[in-house]
């Protein structure tokens, strides 16, 4: 019995260490999911509180390291009773939605 309890505790700790992924976000009476366009998200949710470029360094064909923008992270704050949402956008599409801390 003790062995099963240890496995259950380890499994719970493992699940808690995985970042929360929402896969969907409610804006008023609308639902935004992965794959939706940024235009649709703007119509349903309005402008985000913050837009940040997601940049990575890559080496070009000449061996120079250059910064390449490969997406954006949009932050929505729906108030102190709701979780903030971090939406990753690439090529005009929502590719990931994550829960953040409670809003302010």
N, CA, C and O atoms as CSV, one atom per row, in Angstrom:
chain,resi,resn,atom,element,x,y,z
A,1,UNK,N,N,0.822,-1.198,0.000
A,1,UNK,CA,C,0.000,0.000,0.000
A,1,UNK,C,C,0.863,1.259,0.000
A,1,UNK,O,O,0.533,2.236,-0.672
A,2,UNK,N,N,1.963,1.244,0.746
A,2,UNK,CA,C,2.851,2.387,0.818
A,2,UNK,C,C,3.474,2.699,-0.539
A,2,UNK,O,O,3.676,3.865,-0.877
A,3,UNK,N,N,3.775,1.671,-1.310
A,3,UNK,CA,C,4.361,1.841,-2.644
A,3,UNK,C,C,3.382,2.579,-3.565
A,3,UNK,O,O,3.789,3.446,-4.339
A,4,UNK,N,N,2.099,2.236,-3.481
A,4,UNK,CA,C,1.087,2.896,-4.309
A,4,UNK,C,C,0.936,4.363,-3.924
A,4,UNK,O,O,0.729,5.216,-4.787
A,5,UNK,N,N,1.039,4.653,-2.642
A,5,UNK,CA,C,0.936,6.033,-2.174
A,5,UNK,C,C,2.114,6.856,-2.695
A,5,UNK,O,O,1.938,7.997,-3.123
A,6,UNK,N,N,3.318,6.275,-2.657
A,6,UNK,CA,C,4.499,6.971,-3.185
A,6,UNK,C,C,4.343,7.265,-4.673
A,6,UNK,O,O,4.681,8.358,-5.127
A,7,UNK,N,N,3.835,6.300,-5.434
A,7,UNK,CA,C,3.609,6.510,-6.870
A,7,UNK,C,C,2.584,7.604,-7.105
A,7,UNK,O,O,2.748,8.419,-8.013
A,8,UNK,N,N,1.528,7.634,-6.302
A,8,UNK,CA,C,0.487,8.650,-6.453
A,8,UNK,C,C,1.044,10.038,-6.163
A,8,UNK,O,O,0.732,10.993,-6.875
A,9,UNK,N,N,1.864,10.159,-5.125
A,9,UNK,CA,C,2.459,11.444,-4.782
A,9,UNK,C,C,3.418,11.891,-5.879
A,9,UNK,O,O,3.406,13.061,-6.263
A,10,UNK,N,N,4.238,10.998,-6.383
A,10,UNK,CA,C,5.165,11.348,-7.464
A,10,UNK,C,C,4.426,11.777,-8.722
A,10,UNK,O,O,4.827,12.733,-9.387
A,11,UNK,N,N,3.353,11.078,-9.047
A,11,UNK,CA,C,2.551,11.445,-10.217
A,11,UNK,C,C,1.934,12.823,-10.033
A,11,UNK,O,O,1.942,13.632,-10.960
A,12,UNK,N,N,1.400,13.101,-8.853
A,12,UNK,CA,C,0.799,14.411,-8.584
A,12,UNK,C,C,1.843,15.523,-8.698
A,12,UNK,O,O,1.569,16.575,-9.277
A,13,UNK,N,N,3.028,15.297,-8.154
A,13,UNK,CA,C,4.095,16.300,-8.248
A,13,UNK,C,C,4.522,16.532,-9.687
A,13,UNK,O,O,4.790,17.667,-10.082
A,14,UNK,N,N,4.588,15.475,-10.465
A,14,UNK,CA,C,4.943,15.600,-11.868
A,14,UNK,C,C,3.907,16.420,-12.623
A,14,UNK,O,O,4.262,17.290,-13.419
A,15,UNK,N,N,2.641,16.151,-12.380
A,15,UNK,CA,C,1.573,16.892,-13.060
A,15,UNK,C,C,1.561,18.353,-12.656
A,15,UNK,O,O,1.262,19.217,-13.480
A,16,UNK,N,N,1.881,18.645,-11.405
A,16,UNK,CA,C,1.914,20.030,-10.948
A,16,UNK,C,C,3.078,20.805,-11.540
A,16,UNK,O,O,3.015,22.031,-11.629
A,17,UNK,N,N,4.140,20.118,-11.948
A,17,UNK,CA,C,5.303,20.805,-12.499
A,17,UNK,C,C,5.146,21.154,-13.975
A,17,UNK,O,O,5.950,21.913,-14.517
A,18,UNK,N,N,4.128,20.613,-14.627
A,18,UNK,CA,C,3.880,20.889,-16.041
A,18,UNK,C,C,3.168,22.237,-16.154
A,18,UNK,O,O,2.188,22.460,-15.443
A,19,UNK,N,N,3.627,23.147,-17.027
A,19,UNK,CA,C,2.966,24.443,-17.169
A,19,UNK,C,C,1.505,24.276,-17.581
A,19,UNK,O,O,1.152,23.392,-18.362
A,20,UNK,N,N,0.678,25.147,-17.033
A,20,UNK,CA,C,-0.750,25.080,-17.346
A,20,UNK,C,C,-0.996,25.550,-18.768
A,20,UNK,O,O,-0.562,26.637,-19.148
A,21,UNK,N,N,-1.671,24.763,-19.533
A,21,UNK,CA,C,-2.033,25.128,-20.890
A,21,UNK,C,C,-3.550,25.132,-20.979
A,21,UNK,O,O,-4.200,24.138,-20.658
A,22,UNK,N,N,-4.103,26.239,-21.411
A,22,UNK,CA,C,-5.544,26.390,-21.400
A,22,UNK,C,C,-6.184,25.835,-22.670
A,22,UNK,O,O,-7.300,25.319,-22.611
A,23,UNK,N,N,-5.512,25.927,-23.806
A,23,UNK,CA,C,-6.014,25.480,-25.105
A,23,UNK,C,C,-7.218,26.268,-25.595
A,23,UNK,O,O,-7.581,26.156,-26.766
A,24,UNK,N,N,-7.842,27.053,-24.745
A,24,UNK,CA,C,-8.979,27.882,-25.134
A,24,UNK,C,C,-9.090,29.036,-24.153
A,24,UNK,O,O,-8.590,28.967,-23.031
A,25,UNK,N,N,-9.747,30.091,-24.590
A,25,UNK,CA,C,-9.934,31.254,-23.734
A,25,UNK,C,C,-11.287,31.877,-24.052
A,25,UNK,O,O,-11.670,32.020,-25.213
A,26,UNK,N,N,-11.988,32.238,-23.007
A,26,UNK,CA,C,-13.306,32.862,-23.171
A,26,UNK,C,C,-13.153,34.372,-23.084
A,26,UNK,O,O,-12.558,34.898,-22.144
A,27,UNK,N,N,-13.700,35.059,-24.077
A,27,UNK,CA,C,-13.757,36.516,-24.104
A,27,UNK,C,C,-15.224,36.903,-24.194
A,27,UNK,O,O,-15.867,36.713,-25.226
A,28,UNK,N,N,-15.744,37.446,-23.107
A,28,UNK,CA,C,-17.170,37.764,-23.029
A,28,UNK,C,C,-17.960,36.500,-23.333
A,28,UNK,O,O,-17.890,35.547,-22.557
A,29,UNK,N,N,-18.702,36.453,-24.420
A,29,UNK,CA,C,-19.482,35.260,-24.759
A,29,UNK,C,C,-18.859,34.458,-25.895
A,29,UNK,O,O,-19.497,33.559,-26.444
A,30,UNK,N,N,-17.625,34.776,-26.248
A,30,UNK,CA,C,-16.956,34.106,-27.369
A,30,UNK,C,C,-15.841,33.205,-26.859
A,30,UNK,O,O,-15.297,33.415,-25.774
A,31,UNK,N,N,-15.513,32.206,-27.655
A,31,UNK,CA,C,-14.446,31.274,-27.310
A,31,UNK,C,C,-13.350,31.351,-28.366
A,31,UNK,O,O,-13.620,31.279,-29.565
A,32,UNK,N,N,-12.114,31.497,-27.908
A,32,UNK,CA,C,-10.946,31.507,-28.789
A,32,UNK,C,C,-10.188,30.208,-28.546
A,32,UNK,O,O,-9.939,29.834,-27.400
A,33,UNK,N,N,-9.825,29.527,-29.618
A,33,UNK,CA,C,-9.080,28.275,-29.495
A,33,UNK,C,C,-7.845,28.324,-30.390
A,33,UNK,O,O,-7.723,29.192,-31.255
A,34,UNK,N,N,-6.936,27.384,-30.168
A,34,UNK,CA,C,-5.757,27.289,-31.007
A,34,UNK,C,C,-6.196,27.074,-32.452
A,34,UNK,O,O,-7.091,26.277,-32.730
A,35,UNK,N,N,-5.551,27.798,-33.366
A,35,UNK,CA,C,-5.905,27.725,-34.780
A,35,UNK,C,C,-6.746,28.893,-35.246
A,35,UNK,O,O,-6.842,29.143,-36.447
A,36,UNK,N,N,-7.364,29.620,-34.310
A,36,UNK,CA,C,-8.139,30.802,-34.686
A,36,UNK,C,C,-7.198,31.891,-35.189
A,36,UNK,O,O,-6.018,31.913,-34.841
A,37,UNK,N,N,-7.730,32.791,-36.008
A,37,UNK,CA,C,-6.917,33.877,-36.544
A,37,UNK,C,C,-6.805,35.010,-35.525
A,37,UNK,O,O,-7.638,35.147,-34.628
A,38,UNK,N,N,-5.756,35.815,-35.685
A,38,UNK,CA,C,-5.603,36.973,-34.804
A,38,UNK,C,C,-6.708,37.989,-35.055
A,38,UNK,O,O,-7.121,38.688,-34.129
A,39,UNK,N,N,-7.194,38.083,-36.289
A,39,UNK,CA,C,-8.300,38.997,-36.593
A,39,UNK,C,C,-9.541,38.604,-35.805
A,39,UNK,O,O,-10.226,39.461,-35.248
A,40,UNK,N,N,-9.829,37.309,-35.759
A,40,UNK,CA,C,-10.979,36.819,-35.000
A,40,UNK,C,C,-10.799,37.098,-33.507
A,40,UNK,O,O,-11.746,37.486,-32.824
A,41,UNK,N,N,-9.584,36.899,-33.009
A,41,UNK,CA,C,-9.315,37.149,-31.595
A,41,UNK,C,C,-9.469,38.631,-31.263
A,41,UNK,O,O,-10.017,38.977,-30.217
A,42,UNK,N,N,-8.994,39.501,-32.139
A,42,UNK,CA,C,-9.144,40.938,-31.913
A,42,UNK,C,C,-10.610,41.354,-31.916
A,42,UNK,O,O,-11.019,42.188,-31.107
A,43,UNK,N,N,-11.397,40.785,-32.813
A,43,UNK,CA,C,-12.828,41.103,-32.855
A,43,UNK,C,C,-13.537,40.644,-31.585
A,43,UNK,O,O,-14.389,41.360,-31.059
A,44,UNK,N,N,-13.198,39.469,-31.095
A,44,UNK,CA,C,-13.891,38.890,-29.943
A,44,UNK,C,C,-13.362,39.388,-28.602
A,44,UNK,O,O,-14.128,39.538,-27.649
A,45,UNK,N,N,-12.048,39.646,-28.522
A,45,UNK,CA,C,-11.418,39.958,-27.242
A,45,UNK,C,C,-10.901,41.386,-27.130
A,45,UNK,O,O,-10.623,41.858,-26.028
A,46,UNK,N,N,-10.770,42.072,-28.253
A,46,UNK,CA,C,-10.195,43.406,-28.232
A,46,UNK,C,C,-8.680,43.352,-28.204
A,46,UNK,O,O,-8.070,42.292,-28.345
A,47,UNK,N,N,-8.088,44.525,-28.018
A,47,UNK,CA,C,-6.620,44.619,-27.977
A,47,UNK,C,C,-6.079,43.995,-26.696
A,47,UNK,O,O,-6.687,44.138,-25.634
A,48,UNK,N,N,-4.948,43.308,-26.783
A,48,UNK,CA,C,-4.335,42.756,-25.571
A,48,UNK,C,C,-3.712,43.868,-24.730
A,48,UNK,O,O,-3.464,44.971,-25.218
A,49,UNK,N,N,-3.466,43.559,-23.465
A,49,UNK,CA,C,-2.801,44.490,-22.565
A,49,UNK,C,C,-1.356,44.714,-23.018
A,49,UNK,O,O,-0.811,45.806,-22.859
A,50,UNK,N,N,-0.740,43.668,-23.585
A,50,UNK,CA,C,0.664,43.721,-23.971
A,50,UNK,C,C,0.910,42.807,-25.154
A,50,UNK,O,O,0.355,41.711,-25.235
A,51,UNK,N,N,1.752,43.269,-26.077
A,51,UNK,CA,C,2.232,42.438,-27.192
A,51,UNK,C,C,3.745,42.426,-27.141
A,51,UNK,O,O,4.385,43.477,-27.107
A,52,UNK,N,N,4.319,41.218,-27.135
A,52,UNK,CA,C,5.774,41.078,-27.097
A,52,UNK,C,C,6.219,40.220,-28.274
A,52,UNK,O,O,5.608,39.194,-28.572
A,53,UNK,N,N,7.290,40.648,-28.940
A,53,UNK,CA,C,7.866,39.832,-30.001
A,53,UNK,C,C,8.595,38.647,-29.394
A,53,UNK,O,O,9.263,38.782,-28.369
A,54,UNK,N,N,8.470,37.492,-30.021
A,54,UNK,CA,C,9.250,36.321,-29.638
A,54,UNK,C,C,10.384,36.222,-30.644
A,54,UNK,O,O,10.167,36.029,-31.841
A,55,UNK,N,N,11.584,36.358,-30.135
A,55,UNK,CA,C,12.765,36.440,-31.001
A,55,UNK,C,C,13.750,35.343,-30.619
A,55,UNK,O,O,13.928,35.026,-29.443
A,56,UNK,N,N,14.376,34.778,-31.624
A,56,UNK,CA,C,15.467,33.830,-31.365
A,56,UNK,C,C,16.641,34.204,-32.253
A,56,UNK,O,O,16.476,34.827,-33.301
A,57,UNK,N,N,17.815,33.816,-31.818
A,57,UNK,CA,C,19.032,34.077,-32.590
A,57,UNK,C,C,19.302,32.889,-33.501
A,57,UNK,O,O,19.275,31.736,-33.069
A,58,UNK,N,N,19.563,33.190,-34.772
A,58,UNK,CA,C,19.880,32.156,-35.751
A,58,UNK,C,C,21.103,32.583,-36.541
A,58,UNK,O,O,21.390,33.771,-36.687
A,59,UNK,N,N,21.806,31.601,-37.037
A,59,UNK,CA,C,22.969,31.875,-37.871
A,59,UNK,C,C,22.528,31.882,-39.328
A,59,UNK,O,O,21.888,30.937,-39.789
A,60,UNK,N,N,22.869,32.955,-40.060
A,60,UNK,CA,C,22.480,33.025,-41.468
A,60,UNK,C,C,23.510,32.303,-42.342
A,60,UNK,O,O,24.459,31.705,-41.834
A,61,UNK,N,N,23.312,32.368,-43.644
A,61,UNK,CA,C,24.166,31.624,-44.580
A,61,UNK,C,C,25.610,32.117,-44.592
A,61,UNK,O,O,26.499,31.419,-45.079
A,62,UNK,N,N,25.850,33.325,-44.054
A,62,UNK,CA,C,27.200,33.879,-44.031
A,62,UNK,C,C,27.886,33.676,-42.683
A,62,UNK,O,O,29.000,34.153,-42.473
A,63,UNK,N,N,27.222,32.970,-41.774
A,63,UNK,CA,C,27.797,32.705,-40.460
A,63,UNK,C,C,27.537,33.789,-39.436
A,63,UNK,O,O,28.032,33.710,-38.311
A,64,UNK,N,N,26.764,34.807,-39.809
A,64,UNK,CA,C,26.437,35.875,-38.870
A,64,UNK,C,C,25.212,35.474,-38.043
A,64,UNK,O,O,24.280,34.853,-38.554
A,65,UNK,N,N,25.232,35.836,-36.768
A,65,UNK,CA,C,24.083,35.578,-35.908
A,65,UNK,C,C,23.127,36.759,-36.033
A,65,UNK,O,O,23.512,37.911,-35.831
A,66,UNK,N,N,21.880,36.457,-36.369
A,66,UNK,CA,C,20.864,37.492,-36.538
A,66,UNK,C,C,19.647,37.151,-35.688
A,66,UNK,O,O,19.364,35.984,-35.420
A,67,UNK,N,N,18.932,38.195,-35.269
A,67,UNK,CA,C,17.688,37.999,-34.534
A,67,UNK,C,C,16.559,37.775,-35.524
A,67,UNK,O,O,16.417,38.519,-36.494
A,68,UNK,N,N,15.762,36.754,-35.280
A,68,UNK,CA,C,14.644,36.424,-36.153
A,68,UNK,C,C,13.372,36.420,-35.319
A,68,UNK,O,O,13.278,35.719,-34.311
A,69,UNK,N,N,12.394,37.210,-35.749
A,69,UNK,CA,C,11.098,37.219,-35.068
A,69,UNK,C,C,10.294,36.035,-35.591
A,69,UNK,O,O,10.072,35.909,-36.796
A,70,UNK,N,N,9.860,35.170,-34.677
A,70,UNK,CA,C,9.081,34.023,-35.139
A,70,UNK,C,C,7.697,33.955,-34.511
A,70,UNK,O,O,7.003,32.945,-34.634
A,71,UNK,N,N,7.304,35.012,-33.850
A,71,UNK,CA,C,5.948,35.047,-33.294
A,71,UNK,C,C,5.788,36.195,-32.332
A,71,UNK,O,O,6.685,37.020,-32.156
A,72,UNK,N,N,4.617,36.231,-31.710
A,72,UNK,CA,C,4.306,37.233,-30.710
A,72,UNK,C,C,3.620,36.561,-29.527
A,72,UNK,O,O,2.985,35.517,-29.669
A,73,UNK,N,N,3.759,37.171,-28.374
A,73,UNK,CA,C,3.051,36.724,-27.177
A,73,UNK,C,C,2.136,37.862,-26.760
A,73,UNK,O,O,2.599,38.950,-26.418
A,74,UNK,N,N,0.829,37.604,-26.791
A,74,UNK,CA,C,-0.167,38.593,-26.422
A,74,UNK,C,C,-0.652,38.279,-25.011
A,74,UNK,O,O,-0.950,37.126,-24.698
A,75,UNK,N,N,-0.732,39.293,-24.165
A,75,UNK,CA,C,-1.188,39.113,-22.789
A,75,UNK,C,C,-2.544,39.786,-22.618
A,75,UNK,O,O,-2.712,40.973,-22.896
A,76,UNK,N,N,-3.510,38.987,-22.150
A,76,UNK,CA,C,-4.850,39.496,-21.840
A,76,UNK,C,C,-5.064,39.449,-20.334
A,76,UNK,O,O,-4.804,38.430,-19.693
A,77,UNK,N,N,-5.541,40.562,-19.770
A,77,UNK,CA,C,-5.845,40.657,-18.348
A,77,UNK,C,C,-7.342,40.925,-18.217
A,77,UNK,O,O,-7.819,42.005,-18.564
A,78,UNK,N,N,-8.076,39.937,-17.714
A,78,UNK,CA,C,-9.531,40.043,-17.615
A,78,UNK,C,C,-10.003,40.450,-16.230
A,78,UNK,O,O,-11.192,40.333,-15.932
A,79,UNK,N,N,-9.103,40.925,-15.373
A,79,UNK,CA,C,-9.495,41.397,-14.049
A,79,UNK,C,C,-9.020,40.473,-12.945
A,79,UNK,O,O,-8.527,39.374,-13.195
A,80,UNK,N,N,-9.185,40.957,-11.689
A,80,UNK,CA,C,-8.598,40.232,-10.565
A,80,UNK,C,C,-9.295,38.927,-10.219
A,80,UNK,O,O,-8.736,38.123,-9.473
A,81,UNK,N,N,-10.473,38.693,-10.723
A,81,UNK,CA,C,-11.159,37.428,-10.448
A,81,UNK,C,C,-10.908,36.368,-11.521
A,81,UNK,O,O,-11.434,35.258,-11.443
A,82,UNK,N,N,-10.110,36.718,-12.511
A,82,UNK,CA,C,-9.839,35.808,-13.633
A,82,UNK,C,C,-8.335,35.632,-13.801
A,82,UNK,O,O,-7.544,36.485,-13.398
A,83,UNK,N,N,-7.959,34.505,-14.406
A,83,UNK,CA,C,-6.556,34.295,-14.735
A,83,UNK,C,C,-6.192,35.104,-15.971
A,83,UNK,O,O,-6.991,35.238,-16.898
A,84,UNK,N,N,-4.978,35.641,-15.973
A,84,UNK,CA,C,-4.473,36.279,-17.175
A,84,UNK,C,C,-4.251,35.185,-18.208
A,84,UNK,O,O,-4.082,34.020,-17.847
A,85,UNK,N,N,-4.250,35.541,-19.478
A,85,UNK,CA,C,-4.008,34.580,-20.552
A,85,UNK,C,C,-2.827,35.064,-21.384
A,85,UNK,O,O,-2.742,36.234,-21.757
A,86,UNK,N,N,-1.917,34.131,-21.665
A,86,UNK,CA,C,-0.775,34.389,-22.542
A,86,UNK,C,C,-1.030,33.631,-23.835
A,86,UNK,O,O,-1.090,32.402,-23.843
A,87,UNK,N,N,-1.178,34.371,-24.926
A,87,UNK,CA,C,-1.513,33.775,-26.219
A,87,UNK,C,C,-0.312,33.909,-27.142
A,87,UNK,O,O,0.164,35.015,-27.396
A,88,UNK,N,N,0.172,32.792,-27.637
A,88,UNK,CA,C,1.277,32.802,-28.596
A,88,UNK,C,C,0.692,32.801,-29.993
A,88,UNK,O,O,-0.157,31.976,-30.330
A,89,UNK,N,N,1.164,33.749,-30.807
A,89,UNK,CA,C,0.656,33.963,-32.159
A,89,UNK,C,C,1.801,33.803,-33.141
A,89,UNK,O,O,2.892,34.332,-32.927
A,90,UNK,N,N,1.551,33.077,-34.210
A,90,UNK,CA,C,2.545,32.931,-35.268
A,90,UNK,C,C,1.829,32.934,-36.608
A,90,UNK,O,O,0.858,32.202,-36.803
A,91,UNK,N,N,2.311,33.760,-37.533
A,91,UNK,CA,C,1.745,33.864,-38.881
A,91,UNK,C,C,0.243,34.117,-38.862
A,91,UNK,O,O,-0.500,33.542,-39.657
A,92,UNK,N,N,-0.201,34.981,-37.949
A,92,UNK,CA,C,-1.609,35.368,-37.904
A,92,UNK,C,C,-2.552,34.347,-37.297
A,92,UNK,O,O,-3.770,34.478,-37.418
A,93,UNK,N,N,-2.001,33.325,-36.642
A,93,UNK,CA,C,-2.817,32.270,-36.032
A,93,UNK,C,C,-2.440,32.079,-34.568
A,93,UNK,O,O,-1.281,32.242,-34.186
A,94,UNK,N,N,-3.430,31.731,-33.756
A,94,UNK,CA,C,-3.195,31.386,-32.360
A,94,UNK,C,C,-2.613,29.977,-32.322
A,94,UNK,O,O,-3.233,29.033,-32.811
A,95,UNK,N,N,-1.416,29.834,-31.739
A,95,UNK,CA,C,-0.811,28.499,-31.686
A,95,UNK,C,C,-0.753,27.930,-30.268
A,95,UNK,O,O,-0.567,26.726,-30.088
A,96,UNK,N,N,-0.914,28.806,-29.245
A,96,UNK,CA,C,-0.892,28.309,-27.874
A,96,UNK,C,C,-1.572,29.320,-26.966
A,96,UNK,O,O,-1.454,30.528,-27.172
A,97,UNK,N,N,-2.284,28.822,-25.961
A,97,UNK,CA,C,-2.933,29.650,-24.953
A,97,UNK,C,C,-2.555,29.078,-23.590
A,97,UNK,O,O,-2.781,27.901,-23.312
A,98,UNK,N,N,-1.976,29.928,-22.746
A,98,UNK,CA,C,-1.552,29.490,-21.416
A,98,UNK,C,C,-2.211,30.344,-20.344
A,98,UNK,O,O,-2.466,31.531,-20.548
A,99,UNK,N,N,-2.484,29.728,-19.202
A,99,UNK,CA,C,-2.976,30.463,-18.043
A,99,UNK,C,C,-1.811,31.151,-17.364
A,99,UNK,O,O,-0.724,30.585,-17.245
A,100,UNK,N,N,-2.042,32.369,-16.921
A,100,UNK,CA,C,-1.052,33.100,-16.140
A,100,UNK,C,C,-1.550,33.256,-14.717
A,100,UNK,O,O,-2.439,32.526,-14.279
A,101,UNK,N,N,-0.976,34.210,-13.995
A,101,UNK,CA,C,-1.448,34.463,-12.639
A,101,UNK,C,C,-2.795,35.193,-12.667
A,101,UNK,O,O,-3.265,35.595,-13.731
A,102,UNK,N,N,-3.400,35.358,-11.516
A,102,UNK,CA,C,-4.644,36.132,-11.433
A,102,UNK,C,C,-4.356,37.564,-11.857
A,102,UNK,O,O,-3.296,38.120,-11.569
A,103,UNK,N,N,-5.331,38.146,-12.551
A,103,UNK,CA,C,-5.178,39.511,-13.033
A,103,UNK,C,C,-5.299,40.536,-11.929
A,103,UNK,O,O,-5.543,40.202,-10.770
A,104,UNK,N,N,-5.126,41.785,-12.304
A,104,UNK,CA,C,-5.224,42.886,-11.347
A,104,UNK,C,C,-6.304,43.839,-11.756
A,104,UNK,O,O,-6.539,44.836,-11.073
